[in-house]
Amino acid sequence: MKLLITSLLLLTSFNLFATPTTEIVSIETGSGRLEGTLLSDDLNNAKAVALIIAGSGPTDRDGNNPAMKNNSLKMLADELLKVGISSLRYDKRGIGHSKDAGLNEIDLRFENYIDDAKSWIEYLHNLDRFKQIVVIGHSEGSLIGMVAAQQKNVDKFVSIAGAGQPIDQILREQLKAQPPVVLEQSTPILDKLLQGQTVENVPPFLNGLFRPSVQPYMISWFKYDPQKEISKLQKPVLIVQGTSDIQVSLADADKLAAANQRAKKVVIENMNHIFKPSPLDKQANVSTYNQPDLPIKPELISAVSEFIQN
């Protein structure tokens, strides 16, 4: 017993001297450089590393964009490190320090984001420092991640607040909340895009959504069905969804889980889309999107770390 206690004390003391390491890393693409942050320490860098993929819009490696600062992805990385899991998160092409890798809107395709994620996976694999590579995709990053995670260098996949149906179906449902004329005018456009055809004559009031320069990207995005893509993963899968998420529903998580019999689903009470504790009330919920010091739900870290380490 004395030997056991001494060993425990030595281990505890050793952990106290762990040195967190923050490395700014980059990879080259055909159109410019992507930059990310590799967070590890001298005790855990031989174990698991998670590639964290941000959601839609101009979202940077920390989970922020010009309209909001919540530090959700930074907090996720910081908390994972505390339980022995390294991570790499990155600015998407055209965003933050990856701005130079941005493409003109008319040239951008959904596959560009998938290829970027694959390149980061290859980067981590080539480091030869980690025994396990896990892909964590948030929101739109879930779909990007589940496609990228199909390659052999990925050991596990985690979807957080990922959509469970193709984006064209999501758009149709969202447009139902608008005046009837919006859905009436949008439906034939969506049908054409789904067939891989661009639309020249877009009503002015729909130009923000269907402007000609964004249509090629939408066509490329519409090709991917999350249920079909997650069903292709022959490796451990975790699906995490919060009950107070006003952007993605529990039904989405159910659809993803039903599409992959290997998947484990975890529902976190009162967690919203950006991992923060929140009620369903829209105003109170959205207010957390600009609270960078509000901690994320600890249950999220528990679920993800248990999945990765077991």
N, C-alpha and C positions, 0 to 999 in steps of 0.2 A: 504493500500500500504506500509506503514511504517513497518507493521508486516511482510509482505511478504519479503521485503528487508532484514529485520533483520534475518528472517529464512534462507534466501539464504546465508547471510554472515556466519551464524553459520554452515550451511552445508558445505560451502566452507572451513571454518577453520577446521572443523572436518576431511574433506578429506585430508587436508594437513598433518594431523597427522597419516594417515594410515601407518602401519608398514608392509612392504613386508616381508614375511617369506619364507625362503628357507629350506626345510627339505629333508635330504637324507633318503630315505625310501627303504625298501627291502621286497621281498617275497621269500619264499622257493619253489623250484620245486623239482621234483624227482631226478634231477641230479645236483643241486646246487642252489646258491642264485642269484636272479636278483636284480639289484639296479637301482633306479630312483631318480628323483628330483621332489618334490611336491612344486610348487610355488603358494603361496596364500598371503593374508594379512588379518588383523583383521577386515576389513570391508566387504570383499566379499566372505569369505570362507563358507558362508551359502547359496551361490547362485550356479552358474554353475561351473563345473570343466570339463576340456577337457583332455582326454587321447590321447597323441600324439604318433603315431606309425611311426617309421622311415622306409625308403625305403630299397632297396636291398643292398647286399654286407655288408662289415664290417662297417656299419654306426652306430655311437653312438647316445646318447640321444640329442646331440647338432646339429646333421646333418653332422658330420665330419667323415672322415675315414683316414687311413694312407696316402692316395694319395691326399687328399684335405681338406682344412679347410675353411668353409664358414659360420658356425654358424647359418645356416638357421633355424633349429628347436629351437635353443635357442632364437633367435630373435623373432620367432613366439610366444613362451611362454612369453617372456618379454613384447611384445606389447599387447598380450591379457590381461595380468595382469593390464596394464594401463587403460583398459576399463572395468575392473571389472570381468574378467574371470580367474579363477584359472586353473592350468594345472599340469599334471603329464607326464613327458617324461622319457624314460628309455633306458638303454643300452640293446640291444638284447642279447640273450644267446650267449656266446662265444666272446662277444665284450666288451671292456672297463672293467668296474667294475663288469660286469656280465660274465667275462671270465670263471670263474669256473663252470658255468652252461652249458658250451659248450659240445656238443656231438661229437664223431668221425663222420667224414663226412658221412660214410656209414650208420650210425644210425640216422642221422638227417632227419626229415620229415617236410613238410610244416605245418602239424597239430601242431607241437611243437610251432611254432610261434603263431598260432591261440589260442592254449591253454594258452600260456603266456599272451596274450592280455586279454583273459577271466579272468585269475587270477588277473590281475591288475584292471579290472572292478569290480571284487568281492571285492578287497581290498578297492577301493574307496567307494563302496556301504556300506561296513562294518564300514567305518569311521563315517557314520551317520552325516556328516557335510555339505553335499551338497544336494541341492534340485534337481539338474539336472546333469546327467552324459552324456557327449557328446564324441563320438569317432571321432578323426581326423586321417585319414590315408593318408600318403604321398607315392606316387609311388607304390612300391610293398606293402607298408603298407596299401594302400587303399583296396586291396583285403583281406588282413589279417583282417583289421578293419571291412569291411562290413560283413564278416562271424561272427566275434566276436560280432558285434553290433546287431545280430539277437536275442540275449538274452534279457529278459524283463527288466533288470536293466539299459539298455541304452535308453536314451530319444531321441537322435538325432545322425545323422551320417554325417560326412563331408569327401568327397573325394577330395584330392588335387593332380592333375597330376596323376590320376589313369588310368591304362590300361583298355581299353574297350573290349578286346578280350582275349581268353586264351593264356597263355604264349607260347604254341607250335606254334600257328599261328603267334605270334609276331616273334619268332625265324625263322620261314620259310620266313617271309618277310625280315628280316634282312639279312638272308643268300643269298637272291637274289642279294644283292649288291656285293657279293663275286664272284670269278671266278666260272663258271658253274659247275666244278667238285665238288666244296664244297657243293652245294645244292644237286647234284646228289648223293653224298655219304651220306649226312646228312638225306635226306628224308626217306629212309628205317629205319634208326635208330629212327627218330622221330615217325614214324608209329608204330614201335614196342613198344616204351616207352608209347605211347598213349594207347596202348592195355594192358599196365600193365606188359610188359615183358622186362627184361633186355637184353642187347646185349653184348656178350663176345668179339667179334672181332671188335674193333674200329680202323679205320685207324689212324696211329700215328699222322698225322697232325690235326686230330679232337679230340685227346685225351684230350686236355685242356677243351673242351666243353662237351664231352661225356664220360669222364673217368668212369670206372666201379663204383668207390666209390661214385660218385655224382648221378648216375642213379636212385637209389631209391628215392632220394629227388625230382628229376625231375618228376618221375612217380606220386608222391603224389601231386606235384604242378599242373600237367596237369589236374588233376581231377576237378579243380575249374574254372568255367566260370564266369567272373565278371558280365556279363549281367544277368545270372541266379541268382547269389547270391544277387545282388542289388535289383532284382525284389522281393525278399523275405522280404525286409524291409518294414514293415507296420508302419512307423514312418517318421518324417520329414527328408529329405535327401538334402544335398547341394553338388553340383558338381562344382569344381573350376578348370579352366584350363587357362594357359597363352598362349598368341599367339606366343611367341618366345621360346617355349619349343621345343628343338631339340631331346628330348627323347620320349615324349608322345605327340600325336597330338590332334587337335581339334576334329577330327573324333572319337577319343576315348571317349571324353566327350559327344559327340552326341549319341554314342551307349549306354553309361551308362544312359543318360537322357531318351532315348527312352525306356529303359528297365524298368523304374520305373516312372509311371505317377505322383507320388507324389513329384518327385525330382525337385529341382530348380537348374538351370545351370547358372553359372556366368563366363563370359570370361573376363580376365584381359589383357589389351593391354600391349605388351612389357614386360611381365613377363616370365622368363624362368623356367626351371625345379626346381631350388632351390629358387624360389620366388624373384629373384633379377631382377632389371631393366636391359634389355639387348636387343641388336638387334638380328636378326636371323643369322647374320654372325657367322659361327661356331667358328672361332678363338676368336672373341670378346666375344662370348657367354660363351665358356668354360673358358675363363680367369676369369670370375666372380666366378667360383667354388673354387678359392683360394684367395678370397677377403673377409676375415672374418669381416671387418669393413664396408663393403658396405651394407647399409640398405636394408631390403626387401621392396617390394612394399606396400605402405600404403593401396592401394585398397583391398589387400588380407585381412588385418585386418578388414577393414570396412565391407567386405562381410561376413566374418566368424562371427564377433561379432554381426552384425545385425541379422543373422540367429539364433544364439544361444539365444540372448536376447529377440527376438520378438516371 
